[in-house]
Amino acid sequence: MIDELILINKLKKRITATVQQIGDTMMSGGVDSMEKYKYLLGQAQAYQLINQEISNLLKEDEKEQNDGNVIDIKGNTKN
């Protein structure tokens, strides 16, 4: 499970870096036509959607693992 989480976190970092790179390209004047602008905007939106879906799946998985478990947040031990 740890290896899977490492892989997922690396993937999320790469996606975030790609979105940042697209934004930098758009803001630095690297877009010479409206068609290219719309293409890059669509790519950024798609990557953000993928990143959000990954986060949602991780939250669901975490919730399923904790369902039915009692967690003592105060750290008290019970004998």
All heavy atoms as an XYZ file, in Angstrom:
623
protein
N       0.824     -1.205      0.000
C       0.000      0.000      0.000
C       0.858      1.254      0.000
O       0.531      2.220     -0.649
C      -0.932     -0.038      1.226
C      -1.921      1.093      1.279
S      -3.094      0.930     -0.051
C      -4.202      2.215      0.334
N       1.986      1.223      0.700
C       2.875      2.381      0.767
C       3.404      2.732     -0.613
O       3.421      3.898     -1.006
C       4.046      2.135      1.742
C       3.540      1.841      3.149
C       5.007      3.302      1.745
C       2.941      3.021      3.864
N       3.830      1.719     -1.369
C       4.364      1.965     -2.706
C       3.313      2.605     -3.607
O       3.635      3.468     -4.414
C       4.867      0.668     -3.334
C       6.078      0.111     -2.609
O       6.816      0.896     -1.993
O       6.276     -1.116     -2.660
N       2.063      2.184     -3.465
C       0.987      2.759     -4.257
C       0.786      4.225     -3.915
O       0.586      5.055     -4.803
C      -0.303      1.973     -4.034
C      -0.236      0.552     -4.554
C      -1.394     -0.299     -4.062
O      -2.146      0.150     -3.182
O      -1.525     -1.423     -4.560
N       0.849      4.547     -2.623
C       0.676      5.941     -2.213
C       1.822      6.809     -2.708
O       1.602      7.957     -3.100
C       0.537      6.043     -0.695
C      -0.746      5.478     -0.103
C      -0.709      5.569      1.416
C      -1.955      6.206     -0.649
N       3.026      6.279     -2.698
C       4.172      7.024     -3.218
C       3.981      7.301     -4.701
O       4.197      8.420     -5.174
C       5.487      6.255     -2.955
C       5.785      6.227     -1.455
C       6.648      6.880     -3.726
C       6.918      5.308     -1.066
N       3.552      6.295     -5.433
C       3.304      6.450     -6.865
C       2.217      7.492     -7.119
O       2.369      8.366     -7.981
C       2.909      5.105     -7.482
C       2.523      5.140     -8.950
C       3.730      5.486     -9.795
C       1.933      3.809     -9.368
N       1.135      7.417     -6.371
C       0.037      8.366     -6.543
C       0.492      9.784     -6.226
O       0.169     10.725     -6.957
C      -1.174      7.951     -5.680
C      -1.799      6.674     -6.247
C      -2.197      9.070     -5.606
C      -2.829      6.024     -5.360
N       1.254      9.960     -5.156
C       1.747     11.298     -4.810
C       2.694     11.841     -5.864
O       2.650     13.033     -6.187
C       2.408     11.290     -3.434
C       1.386     11.243     -2.323
O       0.295     11.777     -2.454
N       1.742     10.605     -1.230
N       3.554     10.992     -6.421
C       4.437     11.427     -7.503
C       3.625     11.840     -8.722
O       3.933     12.841     -9.377
C       5.429     10.325     -7.868
C       6.528     10.143     -6.866
C       7.523      9.104     -7.321
C       8.650      8.948     -6.309
N       9.682      8.020     -6.775
N       2.602     11.070     -9.035
C       1.736     11.392    -10.165
C       1.041     12.734     -9.957
O       0.993     13.570    -10.866
C       0.704     10.277    -10.364
C      -0.286     10.453    -11.506
C       0.436     10.526    -12.835
C      -1.290      9.304    -11.507
N       0.526     12.956     -8.746
C      -0.131     14.231     -8.452
C       0.845     15.403     -8.581
O       0.482     16.462     -9.098
C      -0.740     14.205     -7.051
C      -2.011     13.375     -6.956
C      -2.626     13.460     -5.592
C      -2.999     14.874     -5.320
N      -4.125     15.144     -4.527
N       2.083     15.217     -8.131
C       3.091     16.274     -8.257
C       3.394     16.574     -9.720
O       3.542     17.734    -10.107
C       4.371     15.888     -7.521
C       4.258     15.990     -6.019
C       5.552     15.605     -5.337
C       5.406     15.634     -3.827
N       6.639     15.246     -3.132
N       3.496     15.532    -10.541
C       3.767     15.730    -11.971
C       2.605     16.452    -12.646
O       2.823     17.333    -13.477
C       3.997     14.382    -12.667
C       5.201     13.592    -12.224
C       6.534     14.048    -12.780
N       6.697     14.064    -14.193
C       7.186     13.065    -14.933
N       7.526     11.933    -14.373
N       7.342     13.204    -16.225
N       1.387     16.081    -12.288
C       0.218     16.740    -12.860
C       0.201     18.217    -12.465
O      -0.024     19.091    -13.300
C      -1.084     16.032    -12.427
C      -1.182     14.651    -13.089
C      -2.306     16.879    -12.763
C      -2.303     13.786    -12.558
N       0.463     18.498    -11.191
C       0.490     19.877    -10.711
C       1.572     20.675    -11.432
O       1.344     21.830    -11.830
C       0.718     19.907     -9.188
O      -0.347     19.187     -8.565
C       0.754     21.332     -8.659
N       2.738     20.077    -11.626
C       3.827     20.759    -12.333
C       3.449     21.039    -13.787
O       3.765     22.108    -14.327
C       5.096     19.919    -12.264
N       2.752     20.101    -14.409
C       2.323     20.287    -15.794
C       1.314     21.424    -15.909
O       1.396     22.243    -16.822
C       1.729     18.980    -16.355
O       2.709     17.945    -16.256
C       1.300     19.138    -17.797
N       0.377     21.473    -14.967
C      -0.609     22.570    -14.967
C       0.108     23.910    -14.784
O      -0.207     24.888    -15.461
C      -1.682     22.361    -13.870
C      -2.556     23.582    -13.714
C      -2.532     21.137    -14.183
N       1.097     23.937    -13.894
C       1.867     25.161    -13.673
C       2.605     25.571    -14.945
O       2.642     26.748    -15.311
C       2.863     24.964    -12.527
C       3.681     26.185    -12.203
C       2.842     27.326    -11.671
O       1.984     27.109    -10.824
N       3.067     28.521    -12.171
N       3.172     24.601    -15.631
C       3.901     24.875    -16.869
C       2.960     25.427    -17.942
O       3.315     26.364    -18.661
C       4.577     23.599    -17.365
C       5.442     23.790    -18.583
C       6.108     22.488    -19.012
O       5.663     21.395    -18.651
N       7.173     22.608    -19.784
N       1.770     24.872    -18.032
C       0.785     25.368    -18.988
C       0.424     26.813    -18.650
O       0.368     27.680    -19.531
C      -0.475     24.470    -19.003
C      -0.147     23.114    -19.611
C      -1.608     25.143    -19.768
C      -1.239     22.069    -19.446
N       0.195     27.084    -17.376
C      -0.130     28.444    -16.945
C       1.003     29.414    -17.250
O       0.762     30.539    -17.712
N       2.232     28.990    -17.018
C       3.387     29.839    -17.320
C       3.469     30.153    -18.809
O       3.747     31.294    -19.204
C       4.680     29.174    -16.856
C       4.795     29.090    -15.343
O       4.015     29.782    -14.634
O       5.658     28.314    -14.859
N       3.220     29.142    -19.624
C       3.243     29.333    -21.082
C       2.185     30.338    -21.505
O       2.446     31.233    -22.321
C       3.012     27.995    -21.810
O       4.047     27.083    -21.456
C       2.980     28.177    -23.310
N       1.001     30.199    -20.933
C      -0.101     31.096    -21.298
C       0.180     32.531    -20.854
O      -0.138     33.481    -21.573
C      -1.416     30.592    -20.707
C      -1.881     29.277    -21.308
S      -3.296     28.564    -20.463
C      -4.600     29.591    -21.087
N       0.786     32.690    -19.694
C       1.019     34.023    -19.155
C       2.255     34.703    -19.738
O       2.354     35.925    -19.737
C       1.124     33.956    -17.635
C      -0.205     33.629    -16.985
S      -0.155     33.374    -15.205
C       0.806     34.705    -14.614
N       3.192     33.924    -20.258
C       4.434     34.508    -20.753
C       4.370     34.890    -22.224
O       5.373     35.280    -22.809
C       5.593     33.540    -20.529
O       5.448     32.413    -21.367
N       3.200     34.757    -22.809
C       3.070     35.133    -24.216
C       3.418     34.012    -25.174
O       3.682     34.266    -26.346
N       3.425     32.784    -24.691
C       3.746     31.638    -25.537
C       2.583     31.156    -26.375
O       2.673     30.138    -27.044
N       1.493     31.909    -26.359
C       0.304     31.534    -27.116
C       0.147     32.535    -28.252
O       0.030     33.738    -28.029
C      -0.956     31.545    -26.215
C      -2.182     31.178    -27.009
C      -0.767     30.616    -25.038
N       0.159     32.036    -29.486
C       0.101     32.935    -30.630
C      -1.240     32.920    -31.365
O      -1.427     33.642    -32.338
C       1.232     32.637    -31.606
C       1.253     31.185    -32.062
O       0.375     30.409    -31.630
O       2.157     30.818    -32.829
N      -2.180     32.106    -30.871
C      -3.501     32.090    -31.502
C      -4.554     31.702    -30.469
O      -4.248     31.100    -29.439
C      -3.526     31.091    -32.665
O      -3.418     29.765    -32.186
N      -5.776     32.068    -30.765
C      -6.884     31.734    -29.873
C      -7.081     30.223    -29.822
O      -7.411     29.677    -28.773
C      -8.169     32.416    -30.342
C      -9.334     32.197    -29.404
S      -9.006     32.734    -27.711
C      -9.446     34.438    -27.812
N      -6.807     29.545    -30.930
C      -6.936     28.087    -30.972
C      -5.955     27.432    -29.992
O      -6.321     26.526    -29.241
C      -6.660     27.594    -32.392
C      -6.823     26.095    -32.570
C      -6.590     25.679    -34.006
O      -7.343     26.129    -34.886
O      -5.645     24.901    -34.228
N      -4.713     27.898    -29.982
C      -3.714     27.353    -29.064
C      -4.072     27.691    -27.619
O      -3.904     26.866    -26.720
C      -2.330     27.892    -29.399
C      -1.222     27.224    -28.623
C       0.154     27.620    -29.123
C       1.224     26.897    -28.338
N       2.572     27.271    -28.793
N      -4.605     28.889    -27.383
C      -5.025     29.302    -26.044
C      -6.115     28.370    -25.525
O      -6.041     27.877    -24.399
C      -5.519     30.744    -26.064
C      -6.117     31.188    -24.760
C      -5.306     31.606    -23.707
C      -7.504     31.187    -24.574
C      -5.855     32.014    -22.501
C      -8.058     31.592    -23.365
C      -7.228     31.998    -22.337
O      -7.775     32.385    -21.140
N      -7.123     28.119    -26.357
C      -8.222     27.243    -25.952
C      -7.733     25.814    -25.719
O      -8.190     25.137    -24.796
C      -9.330     27.257    -27.007
C     -10.115     28.542    -27.028
C     -11.215     28.494    -28.072
C     -12.004     29.787    -28.096
N     -13.084     29.729    -29.101
N      -6.791     25.361    -26.536
C      -6.226     24.023    -26.376
C      -5.515     23.905    -25.031
O      -5.730     22.951    -24.281
C      -5.267     23.725    -27.529
C      -4.516     22.421    -27.362
C      -5.150     21.207    -27.615
C      -3.191     22.411    -26.949
C      -4.475     20.002    -27.457
C      -2.507     21.212    -26.787
C      -3.150     20.017    -27.047
O      -2.471     18.839    -26.881
N      -4.663     24.889    -24.709
C      -3.934     24.863    -23.450
C      -4.881     24.984    -22.261
O      -4.692     24.322    -21.239
C      -2.887     25.979    -23.415
C      -1.692     25.787    -24.340
C      -0.798     27.029    -24.324
C      -0.889     24.557    -23.956
N      -5.893     25.810    -22.386
C      -6.882     25.951    -21.322
C      -7.604     24.629    -21.082
O      -7.793     24.205    -19.935
C      -7.884     27.058    -21.677
C      -8.914     27.410    -20.629
C      -8.256     27.918    -19.360
C      -9.876     28.463    -21.171
N      -7.968     23.948    -22.141
C      -8.616     22.647    -22.032
C      -7.717     21.614    -21.377
O      -8.164     20.816    -20.542
N      -6.431     21.634    -21.743
C      -5.473     20.717    -21.126
C      -5.364     20.977    -19.623
O      -5.389     20.041    -18.827
C      -4.089     20.884    -21.752
C      -3.857     20.066    -22.969
C      -2.373     20.042    -23.324
O      -1.665     21.031    -23.158
N      -1.922     18.917    -23.824
N      -5.239     22.243    -19.251
C      -5.108     22.596    -17.833
C      -6.344     22.151    -17.057
O      -6.229     21.593    -15.957
C      -4.891     24.106    -17.684
N      -7.514     22.362    -17.626
C      -8.743     21.955    -16.953
C      -8.817     20.443    -16.805
O      -9.238     19.935    -15.761
C      -9.962     22.486    -17.705
C     -10.119     23.986    -17.600
C     -11.217     24.530    -18.502
O     -11.591     23.918    -19.503
N     -11.733     25.701    -18.146
N      -8.390     19.723    -17.828
C      -8.417     18.257    -17.770
C      -7.459     17.737    -16.697
O      -7.813     16.847    -15.916
C      -8.054     17.676    -19.132
N      -6.254     18.303    -16.640
C      -5.298     17.883    -15.614
C      -5.806     18.195    -14.212
O      -5.641     17.401    -13.287
C      -3.935     18.547    -15.829
C      -3.111     17.915    -16.925
C      -2.646     18.671    -17.998
C      -2.770     16.567    -16.894
C      -1.874     18.107    -19.004
C      -2.012     15.991    -17.891
C      -1.567     16.767    -18.935
O      -0.805     16.196    -19.924
N      -6.428     19.345    -14.051
C      -6.972     19.700    -12.741
C      -8.101     18.756    -12.342
O      -8.217     18.374    -11.175
C      -7.446     21.150    -12.735
C      -6.306     22.138    -12.755
C      -6.764     23.571    -12.901
O      -7.828     23.846    -13.440
N      -5.958     24.494    -12.406
N      -8.918     18.376    -13.294
C      -9.996     17.427    -13.028
C      -9.434     16.071    -12.608
O      -9.904     15.464    -11.633
C     -10.885     17.265    -14.267
C     -12.032     16.274    -14.155
C     -13.046     16.738    -13.118
C     -12.697     16.079    -15.498
N      -8.404     15.615    -13.298
C      -7.767     14.339    -12.949
C      -7.187     14.403    -11.543
O      -7.368     13.487    -10.732
C      -6.679     13.974    -13.976
C      -7.313     13.644    -15.323
C      -5.818     12.816    -13.481
C      -6.331     13.568    -16.472
N      -6.500     15.498    -11.243
C      -5.915     15.675     -9.919
C      -6.992     15.659     -8.834
O      -6.817     15.044     -7.777
C      -5.124     16.985     -9.875
C      -3.822     16.860     -9.141
O      -3.473     15.809     -8.634
N      -3.091     17.950     -9.083
N      -8.110     16.317     -9.095
C      -9.200     16.348     -8.124
C      -9.810     14.968     -7.935
O     -10.122     14.568     -6.819
C     -10.281     17.347     -8.558
C     -11.382     17.531     -7.540
C     -10.862     18.053     -6.212
O     -10.160     19.040     -6.170
N     -11.202     17.383     -5.126
N      -9.962     14.214     -9.019
C     -10.512     12.864     -8.920
C      -9.593     11.951     -8.112
O     -10.062     11.143     -7.315
C     -10.763     12.274    -10.315
C     -11.962     12.866    -11.013
C     -13.264     12.633    -10.271
O     -13.482     11.521     -9.736
O     -14.068     13.567    -10.210
N      -8.299     12.089     -8.305
C      -7.343     11.299     -7.518
C      -7.506     11.626     -6.037
O      -7.557     10.737     -5.187
C      -5.899     11.545     -7.987
C      -5.685     10.952     -9.379
C      -4.898     10.952     -6.994
C      -4.370     11.338    -10.027
N      -7.602     12.919     -5.726
C      -7.783     13.340     -4.326
C      -9.075     12.780     -3.752
O      -9.097     12.305     -2.612
C      -7.789     14.866     -4.228
O      -6.530     15.394     -4.569
N     -10.149     12.835     -4.525
C     -11.432     12.307     -4.058
C     -11.361     10.810     -3.794
O     -11.892     10.317     -2.801
C     -12.535     12.601     -5.069
C     -12.879     14.070     -5.162
O     -12.527     14.874     -4.299
N     -13.550     14.450     -6.232
N     -10.697     10.079     -4.684
C     -10.564      8.634     -4.492
C      -9.738      8.321     -3.254
O     -10.047      7.377     -2.519
C      -9.939      7.994     -5.730
C     -10.828      7.945     -6.959
C     -10.022      7.500     -8.174
C     -12.016      7.029     -6.742
N      -8.696      9.092     -3.021
C      -7.884      8.873     -1.820
C      -8.691      9.146     -0.557
O      -8.569      8.426      0.434
C      -6.638      9.756     -1.852
C      -5.565      9.353     -2.854
C      -4.461     10.398     -2.897
C      -5.006      7.984     -2.527
N      -9.529     10.178     -0.582
C     -10.365     10.496      0.577
C     -11.369      9.380      0.836
O     -11.607      8.999      1.968
C     -11.094     11.824      0.368
C     -10.210     13.024      0.508
C     -10.985     14.300      0.270
C     -10.068     15.499      0.263
N     -10.774     16.731     -0.095
N     -11.970      8.849     -0.249
C     -12.929      7.751     -0.093
C     -12.246      6.524      0.492
O     -12.786      5.862      1.370
C     -13.562      7.403     -1.446
C     -14.565      8.411     -1.942
C     -15.106      8.055     -3.312
O     -14.941      6.901     -3.763
O     -15.702      8.941     -3.940
N     -11.045      6.227     -0.009
C     -10.298      5.062      0.480
C      -9.951      5.236      1.954
O     -10.083      4.305      2.744
C      -9.030      4.868     -0.346
C      -8.304      3.584      0.004
O      -8.982      2.542      0.117
O      -7.074      3.626      0.164
N      -9.541      6.433      2.326
C      -9.200      6.715      3.727
C     -10.441      6.589      4.607
O     -10.382      6.037      5.697
C      -8.629      8.130      3.828
C      -8.106      8.490      5.190
C      -7.492      9.874      5.187
O      -6.472     10.076      4.515
O      -8.060     10.756      5.856
N     -11.572      7.062      4.104
C     -12.812      6.981      4.875
C     -13.222      5.523      5.070
O     -13.628      5.135      6.161
C     -13.928      7.741      4.164
C     -15.223      7.756      4.939
C     -16.320      8.484      4.197
C     -17.605      8.380      4.982
N     -18.775      8.622      4.190
N     -13.105      4.706      4.012
C     -13.459      3.296      4.111
C     -12.567      2.576      5.124
O     -13.026      1.705      5.856
C     -13.337      2.622      2.746
C     -14.448      2.996      1.791
C     -14.258      2.404      0.413
O     -13.340      1.564      0.241
O     -15.005      2.767     -0.497
N     -11.299      2.946      5.175
C     -10.390      2.305      6.113
C     -10.731      2.666      7.552
O     -10.497      1.889      8.463
C      -8.945      2.708      5.814
C      -8.404      2.089      4.556
C      -6.992      2.548      4.263
O      -6.414      3.311      5.018
N      -6.441      2.087      3.155
N     -11.295      3.858      7.772
C     -11.607      4.307      9.124
C     -13.047      4.026      9.539
O     -13.397      4.246     10.688
C     -11.316      5.799      9.261
C      -9.839      6.096      9.238
O      -9.038      5.284      9.649
N      -9.482      7.256      8.733
N     -13.889      3.573      8.616
C     -15.280      3.283      8.961
C     -15.348      2.174     10.000
O     -14.723      1.137      9.875
C     -16.081      2.857      7.723
C     -16.559      4.048      6.917
O     -16.386      5.189      7.393
O     -17.104      3.835      5.821
N     -16.093      2.434     11.048
C     -16.297      1.441     12.077
C     -15.200      1.388     13.121
O     -15.308      0.670     14.097
N     -14.153      2.142     12.924
C     -13.059      2.168     13.894
C     -13.246      3.333     14.851
O     -13.634      4.420     14.460
C     -11.703      2.329     13.203
C     -11.362      1.150     12.339
O     -11.843      0.055     12.545
N     -10.517      1.370     11.342
N     -12.951      3.089     16.103
C     -12.989      4.148     17.103
C     -11.572      4.654     17.278
O     -10.661      3.891     17.562
C     -13.554      3.631     18.451
C     -13.502      4.739     19.486
C     -14.969      3.119     18.258
N     -11.409      5.936     17.097
C     -10.082      6.538     17.203
C     -10.100      7.502     18.389
O     -10.922      8.402     18.453
C      -9.707      7.282     15.918
C      -9.694      6.319     14.740
C      -8.347      7.964     16.085
C      -9.538      6.981     13.397
N      -9.195      7.278     19.317
C      -9.075      8.159     20.492
C      -8.124      9.283     20.127
O      -6.909      9.106     20.063
C      -8.548      7.356     21.682
C      -8.501      8.199     22.961
O      -9.023      9.326     22.923
O      -7.954      7.705     23.951
N      -8.689     10.472     19.837
C      -7.855     11.584     19.395
C      -7.094     12.251     20.528
O      -6.179     13.025     20.296
C      -8.685     12.628     18.616
C      -9.790     13.191     19.495
C      -9.228     12.038     17.343
C     -10.547     14.338     18.866
N      -7.457     11.954     21.774
C      -6.761     12.535     22.903
C      -5.507     11.765     23.252
O      -4.674     12.241     24.007
C      -7.685     12.607     24.132
C      -8.834     13.557     23.950
C      -9.706     13.597     25.159
C     -10.896     14.509     24.940
N     -11.786     14.524     26.083
N      -5.379     10.572     22.708
C      -4.184      9.765     22.953
C      -4.220      9.017     24.280
O      -3.206      8.503     24.724
N      -5.368      8.967     24.938
C      -5.468      8.225     26.197
C      -5.461      6.728     25.914
O      -6.041      6.269     24.950
C      -6.769      8.585     26.932
C      -6.812     10.035     27.338
O      -5.781     10.662     27.517
N      -8.010     10.563     27.495
N      -4.818      5.989     26.761
C      -4.840      4.537     26.619
C      -5.881      3.967     27.570
O      -6.076      4.458     28.669
C      -3.456      3.924     26.942
O      -3.090      4.320     28.274
C      -2.410      4.391     25.953
N      -6.570      2.961     27.088
C      -7.616      2.334     27.889
C      -7.199      0.905     28.174
O      -6.822      0.167     27.278
C      -8.945      2.360     27.138
C      -9.433      3.771     26.890
C     -10.725      3.768     26.115
C     -11.143      5.180     25.812
N     -12.342      5.250     25.016
N      -7.262      0.515     29.429
C      -6.897     -0.851     29.829
C      -8.096     -1.648     30.171
O      -9.047     -1.384     30.650
C      -5.919     -0.834     30.998
C      -4.583     -0.218     30.593
O      -4.201     -0.369     29.436
N      -3.918      0.424     31.511
